[in-house]
Amino acid sequence: MPDQLAVKKLTASDLTFFEWHFRNRNAGNQKAINLNADVFIDQLFPSLPALAEQSGGRFGLEIFLYGPGIGVGEQNLQRKIVKFGTYKNWRLNGEFIPDPIGEENRYRILSPGDLAIIEFSGEARPESARVVFIAQGIPDDVELLRRLEVGTQSMIALSRDSLQNVVTECRCSAEHPVRVLLAREELREAAQSGELLLSATAARGPVRTITREELQQARRSAEVIGEEGEALVNGWLERELLAGRIQAFSWFAQSNAAAPYDFSVTVSEGVEEHIDVKTTSGAFIRAFYLSSGELLHSAQSDLAYRIYRVAGIRSDRPHVAISDPINSLSRDLVALLARFPRGIQPDGLVIEPSALTFGEQIMISDTPEEE
């Protein structure tokens, strides 16, 4: 799914969507946030007008609100997106947004010129949205406001990479609500490393509800990335074979998805090794998941069992690093796990690459010219 992020500069009329502003400021009767068609439709949801003809121009939307400021909770509401007749723009509409119980002054600090960073989720139409409010009255937000300035426009599309760069440059704390918009990438990376890291990621940083759709998408994405990594290694091994640097290899996991290793490689005459490919779209140092089946096989096998760590799979310079055989370590770990009480069996381990010894990182790609 492409990035579906936008930055909206809030006007006085937009602020009437909040109950306090509507009742205490003389800013009209709009009671909604405008979503500019040149961004919301032209760049994010171009098929929405056709769908709107079938729905009367109204779509239900689950929204999650964060900020302004650090330490406030996530507010979850049901609202809608509407387009009235010939009106040019669309609106985030519905009932007023009230201050949550216990946070009675939460939205009072918002003022015209503040920003709403909106992440829309959904394919043909938005089904949910996360909105992070950035306010000039919050000291931690001042630099973010400056760097996210939309200029003369009132709404712009934003890439996730651009947002990540701004957050990094501003040195936003781990608790800043803007980080909930970067959690999708962290969630996908965690899913590649097993349920243990997935749970840890879900609990880290500002409070953020993870929807079932997001969780399923993260797992699907992790599976696809794993398959891409194996395919990349397969192409690289084919070239290694042609160059005479290996004697033979077989992509074992392609025909047996339950196999405890991915490749069998004959590195010299009669010397065979088993290879397990661990792939990430992120950095080499990210932890990976070793299943109990892989652990037991590497502990019991007489053949060297190595990890091929493929990193940066979605970048233009993916690379692989090959570990020393992990058989001895696996035997030690199996012995430790055997001390668990009877009836308790972990299904795997999360391992940081720093716990193993790897060779140098080798550039690897679909074409030999790029290596």
N, C-alpha and C positions, 0 to 999 in steps of 0.2 A: 504494500500500500504506500503511495507517495506521501510525502509530508503534507499535512493539511493544517498548517499553522498560520495564524494571522495575528497582526497587531492592530488593535482598534484604539484610536485616540478618542477618549470619552468627551462628549460635549455636555453642556448643561442639560440639553434635552435627553441625552442618553441616561443621565444620572436620575431622571425621574422614574426609572425602572426600580430604583431603591425606594422603599416606603418613606424613609426619613427625609430624603431629598424632595420627594414629591410633596410631602406635607409641610416642609419647612423652607423651601426655596421657590421662588416664583419663576419657574423655568418651563412652563407650558404643561400640556396634558398628554405627552407622547406615551409615557409609561412603557418604554421599550428601548432596546439598544439597536440602532441602525446597523445593518450588515451590508456594506456597499456592494452593489451588483458587479462592479468591475473586478472585484476580488473574490467575493463569496461565490458568484456564479461563474464568471469567465475563467477564473484560475482554479477554483477548488471543486465546484460541483456543477459542471456545464450541463448535465442532463436533468438538473432539478426542475427547470421550468416545464419540461414535458411531463414530469411526474406530478407537478403541482396541478396540472389541468385535471388529473384524475382524483386528486385529494381535496379539491376546493381551495388550494393554496395554503394548506395548513399541515404541519408535520409535528407530531409529538417528539419531545427531546428531553432526555435525562441530562441534567447539568450538575457538575461538581465545581464548587467555588472555593478558591484559595486566596488568602490574603484579604486586604492589604496588611503587610507586616508579618513578622515571624511570631509563631506561638499561637496563632488562631487555628481553629479546627477546620476540617473539610465540611462544607455545607452541601448537602445533596437535595436537589429539588427537581420537580417535573415541570417543564415549561414547554413552549412550542416555538417553531419558526413559522412566520406567516408572511404573505405578500398580499397587500390590499389592492385589488383592482389594477389600475394602471400605474400605481405608485412604483417609482423606479427601483427603490431599494427594498431589501427584505429586512425583517425585524426579528430579533430575539424578544419574544413577547410572552404574555400570560399574566398571572397574578404578580403583584408587587414582590420584590425580594425583601423580606424582613430581616432585621438583625436577629441572629440566632439567640436563643435563650442563654443567658450568661455572658453574652457579648453584645450588649444593647447599643454600644456606640461603634460597632465594627466598621460600618460603611460611611459613617459621618465624615471621616477624614478625606474621603474622595472628593476631588474637585475637577472642574473642566481642565483638560490637558493631561490628566492622568491616563494611564494605559490599561487596556485589558488584552492580555495575550491569550488567544483562544486556540485550543486544539480540538478540531472536529474529528470524530471517529465515524466511519461508515463508508461504503463504496459509492453507490449511486446517490445516496442522500445522507445527511448527517443523522446519526442515531443517538449520539451522545456528544457532550462537549465538556472539556475542562477549561475553566477560565481562571487565570491568575491576574489579580489586580496589582498594579504597580503605582504607588502614590508618591507624589512629590513631598508630602508631609511626613514620609517615613525616611529617616536618615539612611537606612540600608538600601533604599530604592533609588536614591538620587543619581548614582552613576549608571544604573540600569536605564533609567529614563533618558539620560543623555545619549547613551549608545544605541538605544532603540528608537530614537526620535524618527518619526515618520515624515517630517518635513511639512510640505504644504498639503500632503494627502491626509485623509482621515482614517484610512485603512490600507494596510499593505500585507501581502503574503510574506511568509518567513520560512526559510528552510531550517530544519533541525540542526544542521551543521552550523549555520549562522548563529542560532540561539546558543548552541554549546560554546562557540567562540566568545560570544558576549559574556556569558556566565563565567567562563574561565578568566577573561580579561578583567572582569569586575571583582573577581575573587569572592563570589557569593558563597556564603556559608552553607554547610551541608543541610542546615535547617531551613534555608530560604525556600518559600513556596514555589519559586520558579523552577526548582529542581524536579517537581512532579512531572513537568513536561518533558524532561529528559529521561524519565524512568522507563519508557518503553524500550529504548535501546538497552538499558541495563537489564531489563526483564528478559529480553531475548538472549542476551549474553549469559544470564544466569541459567536460563532454560537449557542452554548448550552444556552446562556444567552439572546438571542433575538437580533433583528436587531439594537437596540440602541448601545449595546456593540460591535456588529460587525462593525458598522460604526466607533466607537471610536478606535477600534483596527486597522482598515485599515488606519487611519490617524496618528497613533502614530509611533514614531521612525523614522529611515531613510526612504527616499522615496522608495516605493516598489509597483510596479503594481501587483494587485491581478487579476489573470486570471479568466475567467468565470468557467473554469474547477475546479480551486482551491475553488472558492466560492461554487459551487455545491457540491463538495466533502466534504467541511466543514459542509454544512447543512445536507448531508446524514449521515455523521459520528455522528453529534449531535443527529440526530433522532435515530440512532442505540444505542448510549450510553443511551439515555432516556429509550428505551425499555429494555436494559440490567438492568438498575437500577430498573425498575418496577418488572422485573422477579426476581431479587435478593431479593427485599422486599417481594414478594409473597412467596418465599421459606422460608424466615425468619418468616413471619406471620404464615405459616403452622406449624413451629416448636413451635412458641409461643402458638398456639392453642392446640397442643398436650401436651404442658407443663402446660396448664390450666391458662396461664397468660392473655389470652383474651378469650372471649366467642364465637365469630364468626367473619368472615370477608368475603368480596367479592371483587374480582378484577374487578371493574366496568368498567374501561377504556379499558379492553381487549375486551369487546363486544360493547363498544360505544366510538370510538376514539374522539368524540367531547364532551365528558363528562367534566364538570368543576371540577372534582376531580377524583383521580385514584382508591382509595380503600374506602370501607365502613367497619369500624371496630367496633365491639361491645366489649367495654373494660370491661364492667361489666353487670350484669343483666339488660337488657333493655336500657343501655346507649350506644348510637351509636355516632361515630365520622366520619367525612369525612377527608380523607388523600390525600394530593397532594405530589407526589414524585418528588423531584428536584435533578437531578443526574449530577455529574461532574467527569471527569477522573482526575481532578486536586485536589487542596486543598479545604478544607471545606470553607475557607474564600472567595472563588470566588463568585461573584454576580450571581443571577439567575433571570429568567424571570417569572413574574406572569401576565398571560393574563387578559384582561378586563373581560372575562367570569368567570375566577376563582376568580377574585377580587369581582365581583358583587355577585357571589354565596356565597362566604364566608361572605360577608356583610349582606346578606339577610337570611342566614340559621340560624335556631334555634339550629342546631347541631354544636358542636365544630369542627372547621376546623383547621387542623394542617399541617405543612410542615414537611415531612420526608426528611432531607437533606442527600443524599448518596454521599460520596466523595471517591476518590481513586478507582473508579470502575474498572480500568484496572490494579490495583496493586494487590499484593498478600495479602493485608490487607485492604479491603474496609470497610468502617464504616458508620453508620447512626446516626444522631442526630435528636431528635424529638422536635419540637417547642411547646411553649405554644400556645393555641388557638389564631388565628390572627383575629377573627371576629370583635373585637372592633376597631383594627387598620384599617381593611378593610372598616368599616363604615366611619371612619374619612377620609380615602383616597377618597372614593366615593363622600363624601360631597365636598371635595376640587376639584375634577374633574368636579363636577356639575357646578362649577363657570366658566368653560371654555365657550367661546362664542358659541351660538347656531350653530350647524353644524360642530363643531370640537369635535372629540371624539378619545382620544388616545386608541390604541389597547392593551396596557399593560404597565407594569412598570418593571424596573430593580431594584432589591432589594439586598442589601448586607446583608449577614447573621447577621452582627453585629447590624442591625436595629431590629432584633427579639430576643426573649429569647429562647434559646435552652437548653435541658438537656444534660447530658454527652454523649460523642460519644461512640457508642456501636459497637464493631467489628461484622461484618456481612459477611457471606460467603455462598457458595453453600452447605457446609457440616457443621453440628453442631460441629464437632471436632475442626474446625479451629476458632470458635468464642471464 
